[in-house]
Structures are given as structure tokens and as C-alpha cells.
Amino acid sequence: MQFVRKTLFATAAAASLIARAYAATTIQTLDITWYKDGQAIESGRRVISDDTGPAPYLHRSGKEVCYATCSGTPGAMRLNAEKMFVGRSLLIKPVSANAGKVRLSVSAIDTVLDDIRKPGTADCTSEVVVVHGYTASDLPVDSPMARPLTYR
């Protein structure tokens, strides 16, 4: 009788593992096309959610520009190292999905470095990074949810 119980338990455990291994995997994808001056500069299909949960999409090309800021009073000056991203960046974060809609948070940067200025006194000179271009952060975007892709 003990042998039968052990065999049944082992068979049930194996069947459970096999069922999990063959369970359907649902993947949510997002078609992305980013335009600038009427020209597509980034496009493609990205997975934004799978069995591991929501996944943000990040495309980034550019560089970090380092600069210094000075603060304090005479005799107690502090120089701080800072950095600012300059270039092209697109970040799309899934926020929620319900009632056939998906809510995304979109942040985009498309900037160019113009200059690094040095205002301040001889005792405490800071640097200011001067850029021009487009910057938008955490824009909410609602979109109808496409039918999820299911893989077996």
C-alpha cells in the first residue's frame, strides 16, 4: 500500500510539472513607430508583458554630459558633479491593462548639445548645459489592447 501511495504521489507531481511546462504563455506586444519631421526614426514590435510581468521598453542613443555646480557661501564652497543625458531616448512603461485598454507612460527626449556655459564668480564657477530640442516626461497614453498572442 505504501508503494502505491508513493507511486501515485510521484505521478501526480510529475503530471503537475508537465502541465506547467506546457501551459500557454500569453505575450502582450506593442507596435511602436516614432516620427520626427514626418520621418520614422524608430519602429518595431516590442514585448511589453509576458509570464514574467510588465516590461518597459527603452531605446537610447546619445551621451551623458558631465558638468559641475558650485554652491555655498564664501569660505564654504561645494563643487558637485552632475550629468545630463543629451541625445534621443524613448521610454515606454506599461502602467495598467483592463477593460480592453492598456495605459502606458511615455517619456521622450530628442535634444542636441549647444553649449556649456560657466556662470558664477571666480571663487565659485558652475557649469550650465545648454540644449535645444524636445523633452516630454510621463505622458499618459491609453490604447485599445490588441488580442494577446498565445504560444504553446
One Martini backbone bead per residue (centre of mass of N, CA, C, O) as a GRO file, in nm:
protein
  152
    1MET     BB    1   0.057   0.063  -0.021
    2GLN     BB    2   0.300   0.255   0.001
    3PHE     BB    3   0.390   0.225  -0.296
    4VAL     BB    4   0.132   0.345  -0.423
    5ARG     BB    5   0.149   0.625  -0.297
    6LYS     BB    6   0.426   0.705  -0.411
    7THR     BB    7   0.348   0.670  -0.708
    8LEU     BB    8   0.110   0.870  -0.714
    9PHE     BB    9   0.269   1.117  -0.619
   10ALA     BB   10   0.482   1.115  -0.847
   11THR     BB   11   0.274   1.136  -1.079
   12ALA     BB   12   0.139   1.402  -0.989
   13ALA     BB   13   0.395   1.576  -0.991
   14ALA     BB   14   0.468   1.529  -1.289
   15ALA     BB   15   0.200   1.636  -1.410
   16SER     BB   16   0.227   1.920  -1.296
   17LEU     BB   17   0.495   1.995  -1.440
   18ILE     BB   18   0.396   1.944  -1.728
   19ALA     BB   19   0.160   2.146  -1.727
   20ARG     BB   20   0.338   2.397  -1.680
   21ALA     BB   21   0.522   2.362  -1.933
   22TYR     BB   22   0.247   2.360  -2.137
   23ALA     BB   23   0.152   2.620  -2.084
   24ALA     BB   24   0.032   2.903  -2.174
   25THR     BB   25   0.176   3.188  -2.333
   26THR     BB   26   0.131   3.530  -2.268
   27ILE     BB   27   0.167   3.805  -2.505
   28GLN     BB   28   0.239   4.146  -2.505
   29THR     BB   29   0.226   4.384  -2.763
   30LEU     BB   30   0.404   4.664  -2.930
   31ASP     BB   31   0.359   4.909  -3.165
   32ILE     BB   32   0.632   5.114  -3.285
   33THR     BB   33   0.627   5.472  -3.387
   34TRP     BB   34   0.872   5.724  -3.447
   35TYR     BB   35   0.845   6.066  -3.525
   36LYS     BB   36   1.037   6.302  -3.742
   37ASP     BB   37   0.952   6.509  -3.970
   38GLY     BB   38   0.787   6.251  -4.109
   39GLN     BB   39   1.002   6.046  -3.995
   40ALA     BB   40   1.106   5.740  -3.922
   41ILE     BB   41   1.320   5.654  -3.625
   42GLU     BB   42   1.124   5.430  -3.488
   43SER     BB   43   1.058   5.069  -3.512
   44GLY     BB   44   0.831   4.814  -3.386
   45ARG     BB   45   0.816   4.516  -3.192
   46ARG     BB   46   0.718   4.482  -2.845
   47VAL     BB   47   0.754   4.342  -2.540
   48ILE     BB   48   0.544   4.421  -2.239
   49SER     BB   49   0.423   4.119  -2.177
   50ASP     BB   50   0.456   3.834  -1.964
   51ASP     BB   51   0.514   3.592  -1.733
   52THR     BB   52   0.705   3.818  -1.578
   53GLY     BB   53   0.565   4.074  -1.679
   54PRO     BB   54   0.613   4.389  -1.704
   55ALA     BB   55   0.790   4.573  -1.975
   56PRO     BB   56   0.999   4.799  -2.058
   57TYR     BB   57   1.087   5.044  -2.305
   58LEU     BB   58   1.427   5.115  -2.436
   59HIS     BB   59   1.560   5.390  -2.621
   60ARG     BB   60   1.917   5.475  -2.664
   61SER     BB   61   2.088   5.774  -2.799
   62GLY     BB   62   2.397   5.902  -2.673
   63LYS     BB   63   2.492   6.120  -2.391
   64GLU     BB   64   2.676   6.201  -2.113
   65VAL     BB   65   2.692   6.515  -1.951
   66CYS     BB   66   2.934   6.669  -1.774
   67TYR     BB   67   2.908   6.868  -1.468
   68ALA     BB   68   2.927   7.167  -1.257
   69THR     BB   69   2.837   7.271  -0.923
   70CYS     BB   70   2.807   7.566  -0.724
   71SER     BB   71   2.799   7.607  -0.363
   72GLY     BB   72   2.748   7.853  -0.117
   73THR     BB   73   2.979   8.017   0.080
   74PRO     BB   74   3.219   8.196   0.168
   75GLY     BB   75   3.449   7.934   0.264
   76ALA     BB   76   3.188   7.715   0.173
   77MET     BB   77   3.241   7.549  -0.086
   78ARG     BB   78   3.065   7.349  -0.342
   79LEU     BB   79   3.137   7.074  -0.559
   80ASN     BB   80   2.926   6.927  -0.810
   81ALA     BB   81   2.851   6.640  -0.975
   82GLU     BB   82   2.703   6.610  -1.300
   83LYS     BB   83   2.432   6.487  -1.525
   84MET     BB   84   2.330   6.477  -1.882
   85PHE     BB   85   2.115   6.385  -2.122
   86VAL     BB   86   2.209   6.359  -2.476
   87GLY     BB   87   1.954   6.295  -2.721
   88ARG     BB   88   1.789   5.978  -2.773
   89SER     BB   89   1.474   5.895  -2.600
   90LEU     BB   90   1.263   5.597  -2.526
   91LEU     BB   91   0.997   5.552  -2.282
   92ILE     BB   92   0.795   5.254  -2.208
   93LYS     BB   93   0.534   5.210  -1.964
   94PRO     BB   94   0.347   4.993  -1.812
   95VAL     BB   95   0.058   5.034  -1.599
   96SER     BB   96  -0.218   4.916  -1.737
   97ALA     BB   97  -0.478   4.644  -1.770
   98ASN     BB   98  -0.819   4.707  -1.880
   99ALA     BB   99  -1.105   4.688  -2.050
  100GLY     BB  100  -0.932   4.674  -2.332
  101LYS     BB  101  -0.695   4.848  -2.198
  102VAL     BB  102  -0.391   5.039  -2.223
  103ARG     BB  103  -0.155   5.188  -2.001
  104LEU     BB  104   0.086   5.442  -2.064
  105SER     BB  105   0.425   5.563  -2.020
  106VAL     BB  106   0.573   5.851  -2.181
  107SER     BB  107   0.920   5.917  -2.270
  108ALA     BB  108   1.093   6.197  -2.438
  109ILE     BB  109   1.410   6.252  -2.618
  110ASP     BB  110   1.539   6.534  -2.840
  111THR     BB  111   1.867   6.638  -2.820
  112VAL     BB  112   2.108   6.917  -2.833
  113LEU     BB  113   2.420   7.041  -2.801
  114ASP     BB  114   2.535   7.379  -2.758
  115ASP     BB  115   2.644   7.431  -2.449
  116ILE     BB  116   2.890   7.534  -2.191
  117ARG     BB  117   2.843   7.727  -1.924
  118LYS     BB  118   3.021   7.983  -1.690
  119PRO     BB  119   2.889   8.077  -1.422
  120GLY     BB  120   3.007   8.314  -1.191
  121THR     BB  121   3.261   8.323  -0.986
  122ALA     BB  122   3.588   8.274  -0.917
  123ASP     BB  123   3.514   8.100  -0.657
  124CYS     BB  124   3.217   8.006  -0.811
  125THR     BB  125   3.197   7.784  -1.072
  126SER     BB  126   2.966   7.692  -1.301
  127GLU     BB  127   2.769   7.469  -1.503
  128VAL     BB  128   2.577   7.496  -1.815
  129VAL     BB  129   2.357   7.310  -1.997
  130VAL     BB  130   2.290   7.361  -2.347
  131VAL     BB  131   1.978   7.288  -2.501
  132HIS     BB  132   1.791   7.146  -2.777
  133GLY     BB  133   1.446   7.044  -2.799
  134TYR     BB  134   1.282   6.749  -2.693
  135THR     BB  135   1.066   6.718  -2.388
  136ALA     BB  136   0.903   6.433  -2.227
  137SER     BB  137   0.705   6.332  -1.933
  138ASP     BB  138   0.477   6.110  -1.841
  139LEU     BB  139   0.279   6.030  -2.068
  140PRO     BB  140  -0.042   5.948  -2.115
  141VAL     BB  141  -0.151   5.631  -2.269
  142ASP     BB  142  -0.428   5.516  -2.452
  143SER     BB  143  -0.507   5.173  -2.558
  144PRO     BB  144  -0.606   4.934  -2.731
  145MET     BB  145  -0.617   4.599  -2.690
  146ALA     BB  146  -0.473   4.350  -2.812
  147ARG     BB  147  -0.459   4.047  -2.900
  148PRO     BB  148  -0.317   3.802  -2.756
  149LEU     BB  149  -0.044   3.609  -2.766
  150THR     BB  150  -0.030   3.247  -2.808
  151TYR     BB  151   0.183   3.001  -2.672
  152ARG     BB  152   0.282   2.632  -2.689
   0.00000   0.00000   0.00000
